[in-house]
Amino acid sequence: MLKLGEKGAIIQRDNRTYAVAPHIPCGVVTPALLRKLADVAEKYQAMALKITGATRLAIVGIKEEDIDKIWADLGMLPGRAVGLCIRSIRSCPGTTFCKLGQQDAMGVGLKMDSLYHGMELPGKCKMAVSGCQINCSESSVRDIGLIGKTNGWTLVVGGNVGAEPRLAQELIAGLNDSQVLEAVEKVVACYKQNAKKGERIGKTIDRLGLDLFKNAVSSLKSAA
């Protein structure tokens, strides 16, 4: 039998009710999905629907005995909100909708979501894709961040928020879509191989140096 955490259920402040947050890749929803979420929330008398920092819609204040029925009605997978894994991939509208976009943040973000959401790693990891330097997805405070510029993507690593916030550091710049996806793959592999359990990318950089990750993507410089 699955534990509540494996069902994507998170105990709330009252220690009686739970929240679930279905996975919504890059926060893109349809009117039909919004209606389904609202119908389920009303059916099980949820206390609230909350847009999360990971651009999901959490159904908050539900009873433990309703959790399995809610997932069955939704027909969706849980978003990974806890655990040592890649928890979320945030994306701004990029060139899909925004007149300021320099790169296809939505397309690259959705591709990264399909590749990485929920992937188990030594520590928790968050990703973000921003289509321009305004940085609406806050790529500069994510473990792995992409920032779109006129000459291509800039990849930054090691950022995080929390009790000890830190800015990510630039790793490589001027990459096209396929190159930046390859660079992210190399960074994830390098982190997986070298990090200690519970250690985020920024702490790995503190311990082993940024050159560890720069060397991992060095083969892409000649192609950029």
VENHU-V121459 format. One record per pair of residues at least 12 apart in sequence whose C-alpha atoms are under 8 Angstrom apart, sorted by the first residue. I is the first residue (numbers start at 0). GAP is how many residues later the second one is. Records with the same first field share a line. If there is no record, write none. Layout:
I = GAP ; GAP
This chain:
6 = 60 ; 61 ; 71
7 = 12 ; 13 ; 70 ; 71 ; 72 ; 73
8 = 12 ; 58
11 = 49
15 = 47 ; 48
16 = 43 ; 44 ; 45 ; 46 ; 47
17 = 42 ; 43 ; 44 ; 45 ; 46
18 = 39 ; 40 ; 41 ; 42 ; 43
19 = 38 ; 39 ; 40 ; 58
20 = 35 ; 36 ; 37 ; 38 ; 57 ; 58
21 = 34 ; 35 ; 36 ; 54 ; 55 ; 56 ; 57
22 = 33 ; 53 ; 54 ; 55 ; 56 ; 57
23 = 31 ; 32 ; 33 ; 55
24 = 64 ; 85 ; 88
25 = 29 ; 63 ; 64 ; 65 ; 80 ; 83 ; 84 ; 87
26 = 27 ; 28 ; 29 ; 63 ; 64
35 = 38
36 = 22 ; 37
39 = 30 ; 33 ; 34
40 = 18
43 = 18 ; 22 ; 26
44 = 17
45 = 13 ; 14 ; 15 ; 16
46 = 12 ; 13 ; 14 ; 15
47 = 12 ; 13
53 = 34 ; 35 ; 36
54 = 35
55 = 23
78 = 39
79 = 37 ; 38
82 = 40 ; 41
83 = 36 ; 37 ; 38 ; 39 ; 40 ; 41 ; 114
84 = 32 ; 33 ; 34 ; 35 ; 36 ; 37 ; 38 ; 39 ; 40
85 = 30 ; 31 ; 32 ; 33 ; 34 ; 35 ; 38 ; 39 ; 40 ; 41
86 = 30 ; 31 ; 37 ; 38 ; 39
87 = 25 ; 29 ; 30 ; 37 ; 38 ; 39 ; 40
88 = 20 ; 23 ; 24 ; 28 ; 37 ; 38 ; 39 ; 40
89 = 19 ; 37 ; 38 ; 39 ; 47
90 = 14 ; 15 ; 18 ; 37 ; 38 ; 39 ; 46
91 = 13 ; 14 ; 37 ; 38 ; 39 ; 44 ; 45
92 = 12 ; 13 ; 38
93 = 12 ; 36 ; 37 ; 38
94 = 36
99 = 32
100 = 30 ; 31 ; 47
101 = 29 ; 30 ; 46 ; 47 ; 48 ; 50
102 = 28 ; 29 ; 45 ; 46 ; 47 ; 49 ; 50
103 = 27 ; 44
104 = 24 ; 25 ; 26 ; 43
105 = 23
107 = 21 ; 69 ; 73
108 = 19 ; 20
111 = 69
120 = 71
121 = 69 ; 70 ; 73 ; 74 ; 75 ; 76 ; 77 ; 78
122 = 72 ; 73 ; 74 ; 75 ; 76 ; 77 ; 78
123 = 74 ; 75 ; 76
124 = 17 ; 18 ; 19 ; 75 ; 76
125 = 16 ; 17 ; 18
126 = 12 ; 15 ; 16 ; 17 ; 18
127 = 14 ; 16 ; 17 ; 18
128 = 16 ; 17 ; 18
129 = 15 ; 16 ; 17 ; 18
130 = 15 ; 16 ; 17 ; 18
131 = 15 ; 16 ; 17
132 = 14 ; 15 ; 16
134 = 12
138 = 17 ; 29
139 = 16 ; 17 ; 19 ; 20 ; 27 ; 28 ; 29
140 = 17 ; 18 ; 19 ; 20 ; 24 ; 25 ; 26 ; 27
141 = 15 ; 16 ; 17 ; 18 ; 19 ; 25 ; 26
142 = 14 ; 15 ; 16 ; 17 ; 25 ; 57 ; 58 ; 59
143 = 12 ; 13 ; 14 ; 15 ; 24 ; 40
144 = 12 ; 23
148 = 25
150 = 23 ; 24
151 = 21 ; 22 ; 23 ; 24 ; 25
152 = 20 ; 21 ; 22 ; 23 ; 24 ; 27
153 = 16 ; 17 ; 18 ; 19 ; 20 ; 21
154 = 15 ; 16 ; 17 ; 18 ; 25 ; 28 ; 29
155 = 12 ; 13 ; 14 ; 15 ; 16
156 = 12 ; 13 ; 14 ; 44 ; 45
157 = 42 ; 43 ; 44 ; 45 ; 47
158 = 42 ; 43
159 = 42
167 = 34
170 = 42 ; 43
171 = 42 ; 45 ; 49
172 = 51
173 = 50
174 = 49
175 = 48
178 = 41 ; 45
182 = 34 ; 37
185 = 30 ; 31
186 = 26 ; 29 ; 30
189 = 22 ; 23 ; 26
190 = 13
